[in-house]
Amino acid sequence: MAKPHTQTCPIAAFLNVFGDAWTLMIIREAFYGATRFTEFQRNTGAARNLLSDRLAMLVSNGVLERQNVGEQGTRYAYRLTDKGQSLVPVLVAMMQWSNAHLYDKDHAPVELIDRQYLRPLPTMQPTNGDGNILGWADILAKPGPGANSKALARIRDSRHGTP
């Protein structure tokens, strides 16, 4: 994998775990129900060594858990942890954005449907406490308790940072 990002930034930290296409495709397959190495390999097309590395990294980061399901010998299943399940809004937002901006109208490869009502999911958008949709201009980036001096300066100097 590439050299990790060292900036104190939530996007850089996310990219350190999910910053390549293979990792996100593994997560996609886990959400679709794949649990076995062979399923992940068949559905992503990843080489065995690459898939093994990415699965190990996702396990070490607590996104997947590896369970021995072998009756004779060792066979493993990979399942999303609660941490992994919390990626639902991220995946939904990426899929909705891709469908809207990378495919012609009415040519989306995957549609996301509410199981109960059998209707398409509404587009994910940030909202305020009153339910009003927020654009980037409505959002303030504020240093968090883990911000280092570089992050403080970057946020302070940005148009959307703390005044």
C-alpha positions in Angstrom: 0.0 0.0 0.0 1.0 3.6 -0.4 2.8 5.6 2.2 0.3 6.7 4.9 -0.9 10.3 5.0 0.5 12.0 8.1 -1.8 15.1 8.2 -4.0 15.4 11.3 -7.2 15.3 9.2 -10.2 13.0 9.2 -10.1 12.6 5.4 -6.4 11.7 5.5 -7.1 9.2 8.3 -9.9 7.7 6.2 -7.7 7.4 3.2 -5.1 5.6 5.2 -7.6 2.7 5.6 -9.8 3.0 2.6 -7.6 4.9 0.1 -7.4 2.3 -2.6 -10.1 0.9 -4.9 -9.5 -2.7 -3.8 -10.3 -1.9 -0.1 -13.6 -0.2 -1.0 -14.5 -3.0 -3.3 -14.0 -5.5 -0.5 -16.2 -3.4 1.7 -18.8 -3.3 -1.0 -18.8 -7.1 -1.3 -19.0 -7.5 2.5 -22.2 -5.3 2.4 -23.5 -7.5 -0.4 -23.0 -10.5 1.8 -19.6 -12.0 0.8 -17.8 -13.6 3.7 -15.3 -16.0 2.1 -11.9 -15.2 0.6 -13.0 -16.9 -2.7 -16.1 -14.8 -2.9 -14.1 -11.6 -2.4 -11.6 -12.7 -5.0 -14.2 -13.7 -7.6 -16.3 -10.6 -7.1 -13.5 -8.0 -7.0 -10.9 -9.6 -9.3 -8.1 -8.8 -6.8 -5.0 -10.9 -6.8 -4.7 -13.4 -3.9 -1.7 -11.5 -2.2 -3.4 -8.1 -2.6 -6.7 -9.4 -1.2 -5.0 -11.2 1.7 -3.2 -7.9 2.6 -6.3 -5.8 2.4 -8.4 -8.3 4.4 -5.7 -8.4 7.1 -5.6 -4.6 7.2 -9.4 -4.4 7.5 -9.3 -6.9 10.3 -6.4 -5.1 12.1 -8.4 -1.8 11.9 -11.5 -3.5 13.3 -13.6 -3.0 10.2 -13.9 -6.8 9.5 -13.7 -9.7 11.9 -12.2 -13.0 10.9 -14.0 -16.1 12.2 -12.7 -19.7 11.9 -15.6 -21.6 10.3 -13.7 -24.8 9.3 -14.9 -28.1 10.5 -11.8 -29.9 9.2 -8.8 -27.6 8.8 -8.9 -23.9 9.0 -11.4 -21.9 6.9 -12.3 -18.3 7.6 -15.3 -16.1 7.1 -15.0 -12.3 7.2 -17.8 -10.3 8.6 -18.4 -6.6 9.1 -18.0 -5.4 12.7 -20.1 -2.6 14.1 -17.4 -0.3 13.0 -17.6 -1.7 9.5 -21.4 -1.5 9.5 -21.2 2.2 10.4 -19.8 2.7 6.8 -23.4 2.5 5.5 -23.8 6.3 5.0 -20.4 6.6 3.3 -21.2 3.8 0.8 -24.7 5.1 0.1 -23.3 8.6 -0.5 -20.6 7.4 -2.8 -23.1 5.2 -4.8 -25.6 8.0 -5.1 -23.0 10.5 -6.2 -21.7 8.0 -8.8 -25.1 7.2 -10.1 -25.9 10.9 -10.4 -22.6 12.1 -11.9 -20.9 9.2 -13.6 -23.7 7.5 -15.4 -26.2 8.7 -17.9 -29.7 9.3 -16.5 -31.6 6.0 -16.2 -28.4 3.9 -16.5 -27.4 3.5 -12.9 -25.7 0.1 -12.4 -27.1 -0.3 -8.9 -30.2 1.3 -7.4 -30.6 1.6 -3.6 -34.1 0.7 -2.5 -35.7 0.9 1.0 -36.6 -2.7 1.7 -39.7 -1.8 3.7 -41.3 0.7 1.2 -39.6 -0.5 -2.0 -38.8 3.1 -2.9 -35.4 4.6 -3.9 -33.5 6.0 -1.0 -33.5 9.8 -0.8 -30.2 11.5 -1.7 -28.0 11.7 1.4 -27.3 15.3 2.3 -26.1 17.0 5.5 -28.9 18.7 7.4 -29.1 21.0 10.4 -31.1 20.4 13.6 -34.3 21.7 11.8 -33.9 19.3 8.9 -32.8 22.0 6.4 -30.2 20.9 3.8 -26.8 22.4 4.3 -24.3 23.3 1.5 -20.6 23.6 2.2 -20.9 27.3 2.7 -23.3 26.6 5.7 -20.7 24.3 7.4 -18.0 25.6 9.7 -14.8 23.6 10.1 -13.7 23.9 13.8 -10.5 22.4 15.2 -11.2 19.3 17.4 -9.5 18.3 20.6 -7.0 16.2 18.5 -6.0 19.0 16.2 -2.2 19.6 16.1 -0.6 23.0 15.2 -0.6 22.3 11.5 -4.3 21.3 11.5 -5.1 24.4 13.6 -3.3 26.6 11.0 -4.9 24.9 8.1 -8.4 25.3 9.5 -7.7 28.8 10.7 -6.5 29.8 7.2 -9.4 28.1 5.3 -12.5 30.0 4.2 -14.7 27.5 6.1 -12.6 27.4 9.3 -13.0 29.0 12.6 -13.0 32.8 12.2 
